[in-house]
Amino acid sequence: MTYQNFSLAQLQALDAAHHLHPFTDHKDLRGAGSRMIVRADGPYVYDSEGHRILDAMAGLWCVNVGYGRKELAEAAYKQMLELPYYNSFFRCSTPTPVLLAQKLAEIAPKSVNQVFYGSSGSEANDTALRLIRQFWVLEGKPEKNRVISRKMAYHGSTIAGTSLGGMSGMHDQLHGAVPNIVHVMAPYAFENAEPGESEEAFGLRAAKAVEDAILEAGADKVAAFIGEPIMGAGGVKIPPRNYWAEIQRICRKHDVLLMIDEVITGYGRTGEWFASQAYGIEPDTITTAKALTSGYQPLSALLVGDRVAETLTEKGGEFYHGYTYSGHPVACAVALANLDIIEKEGLIDRVREDTGPYLAKVLQEALGDHPLVGEVRSFGLMGAIEIVADKASRQRFEPSGHAAVVVRDHAVVSGLMMRATGDTMIMSPPLIWTRETIDTAMEMIRTALDKAAQDLL
Ligand code: PLP
C-alpha cells in the first residue's frame, strides 16, 4: 500500500489521529491539517495536490546539495547491501565512519582532528557538554563546569540541548534545566544595540557580556562558552564582524573552552566549509549535523579539537557515553558521497564568490525599501528580513510574531517555502541555487510582502 491510495483528507485525518509533530500546537494542527510534501527534485518540493514549491529553507537548513541526488541514494543502497549496520563499541569499527572522520579532519580548522558521531545535532550537543565537562575532570579541575551561552540561541531539543539553548519558551517547559548553564545577551544589533551605537562598539559590548559572566562566576568555575557563529533558528542573527575575534580572545585569556555549534552553518552555507573558518575561530569543539548528509540520512559529527582530544587519549579512563547509531555505516557512506558532491560541484566557492554576494545585493535592492522591511541581512546563503510596522522607529506589529507569519503564509501560497521566527523572515536555501533562482525568490517575497501589507497596514 502506498500513499497514492489515500486522499489528502484521509492522510490528514490519519496524521491528526496518530502523528505528533515537532514544535507544533497540536490543537491548531488538528483544525488546519498538514500540507503533505510527497516528492522533491533539485530546489523544489511538491505537495500531494501537485503544487511546486521553491524551498528557500533547504528542508530544515539541511538539503545543501538539493533534492533528487541519485549518487546519495546509490551510496546508501550499496552500503545497506554490504553492511547495513554494525556498531563502533567494544573495539569494533566499520570503514565508512573512519573514512568520513579522516575527511572531516581534512576540511575542519587545522587544530580539529577527531570526530564523535551521533544521529542529530541535539545528540551532538549532549556529547559536547559531557565531553568538555569530562575534559576538565581529567585536567583535575572538576569544579570548572559552567557553560556560558546566549539568549535566543538554539542548540537542540533534548534536555541538554534545550538547557544550552536560550529560547525562553522552551525553558518554560523544561521544568529543571541542566545546572550551571548561564545565558547572556545575543549579538543582535537590530534589537540590542543602543541608538547611535556603532557596529564595532556593539560587538565589543556583546562580547563583554560573556566576559562579565565569566568574571561573575570566577574563571576557575567556567568550562566553556557555546555559540552558533550565526544564530540560525533564533532569526539569522549575524554578529558584528569583530565579535568572534573578541570572544576568542576572552576565552583564551580566561582558559575557557570554545564550543562552536555549526549544525546550520557547517558544510558550505557561509562560503567556507565551516563558519569558524570564515570568522577565523579556532574552536575546541564544533557541533555539526544537517548538511553533513544534506539531510538524506540522520547523522551528526561532533568535531573535537586537539587540546580536548589529547587529554582524553593521554589521560584515558572510559568516557561513558555513546549511541547505538554512533558511526552508522549507511549514514556515513551517504555523508562521504555528499561531501564529494559539494567539492566536485564547487558549491562552496559558488556561495562565497557568486550567490552569497548576489543574495546580499538583491535582498537590499529588491526588498530594502519595502514599508514592512526594517532590515535585510545575509551571510553566504543565510538571509533574514525584519518585519516592522514602522520603518523609521522599527516598531513591531502586535501581537509579536503575527506579521511574519502573515508574510510567510503569502509566500507559501505563491510557491516559496520560507520560515517566520518571531518577527523575522528567514531563508537558507540549497547551495545549488543560482542567481536566477535568487531573482525568482525575490519576486515571490516582494509579492508576499505587498499582500501582507494590504492585510496589516
Ligand atoms: N544546533 C543548532 C544550531 C541547530 O540549528 C539545531 C537544529 O536546528 C540543532 C543544534 C539541533 O539539531 P537536531 O534538530 O538535528 O537535533
Residues whose N, C-alpha, C, O or C-beta is under 5 A from the ligand:
A	BS01	PLP	S120 G121 S122 E123 Y154 H155 G156 E228 G232 A233 D261 V263 I264 A289
